[in-house]
Amino acid sequence: MDSTKAGQAASDIPDGVVRLVSLEGGVCREWEGEQAMAELGRAVKRPTSRLWVDLCGASPAVLSQVSAVLDFHPLLAEDLAERDQRAKLEQVGGLLHLVLFSLGFDDGLVYEREIDFVLGERFLFSSHSRWWDPRSTRHLRTGPEEALKRGPDYVMWALADDIIDSYFPILDDLGDEIDQLEDQVVGKADRALLERLFALKRELIQVRRVTAPEREMFNVLSSRAEVVISAELQLYYRDAYDHLIRLTDELDTYRELASATLEAYLSTVNNNLSLIMKRLTGVTVVVAGVGAIGGLFGMSEAQSAFRLDEGPGFWIVAAGSLIIAGIAAAVLRRIDWI
């Protein structure tokens, strides 16, 4: 499965590009590149403008420049430049810093990419890699104008909602793979199956590491009064929180199924080992019985094979040994030991 199917469409714009969307007086205008940087400095000074500043794979120098124009706290600017954060929600100097992760599922591996949002009263700042294009998300496909008219907090919800909804196809694929592994465990358990089970458990933990903090973050955003989020928009964030609850519940179910599949694998291996030991024991009973009789008569000659002068006695003892071995084999076969 490729990244597009997982809801992570690659952007067509190159790395390092700054895009600016400005809404003022009911008129929406867009700039890109150097023009966006030049206009940003003027737009932030106009109190009636609503802005969305989007950075795609920006360098630390560009991030520092934009952070200075938007008057970010130095620690916030440092976090944006490092891009190795965990999923988190922080309030820094009257701004909300939200870190989310887009997930993809390709060739049986889950990968994650960081997306940073900084929300102010009049602007939304977003920073991401080129593998995620906010313009291709469900709510902004027709353009950002209508979303920005409802406020920067609505734009952030629209982007976050699409990121969260893109988790569901990945979780469905992991669930389908668990079902396949369950069928394989019943049929045939091998080393490759065990390795895939452990890899699947790691991937579920990786998804859990992303979604669990996000669930708490949106719980805060939907229940706590924030200056930069209107009371009307809290209902939308509550909807995203409900999606994350459903995600984490499904994820816990899949983790339990994966653990149960692993236990079934170990039980299958133990049952196979027990079956092998039973069959070896049955073969040992048959062969050891014949060997014991042969060894007894070989050492003592058993009074010249019951006084029949060796020749006839030998064949009588040999035939008797085979008959006893056949009876033992029949009995073991009847009780399913061989």
Secondary structure, 3 states (H helix, E strand, C coil): CCCCCCCCCCCCCCCCEEEEEEEECCEEEEEECHHHHHHHHHHCCCCCCEEEEEEECCCHHHHHHHHHHCCCCHHHHHHHHHCCCCCEEEEECCEEEEEEEEEEEECCEEEEEEEEEEECCCEEEEEECCCCCHHHCHHHCCCCHHHHHCCHHHHHHHHHHHHHHCHHHHHHHHHHHHHHHHHHHHHCCCHHHHHHHHHHHHHHHHHHHHHHHHHHHHHHHHHCCECCECHHHHHHHHHHHHHHHHHHHHHHHHHHHHHHHHHHHHHHHHHHHHHHHHHHHHHHHHHHHHHHHHHHHHHHCHHHHHHCCCHHHHHHHHHHHHHHHHHHHHHHHHCCCC
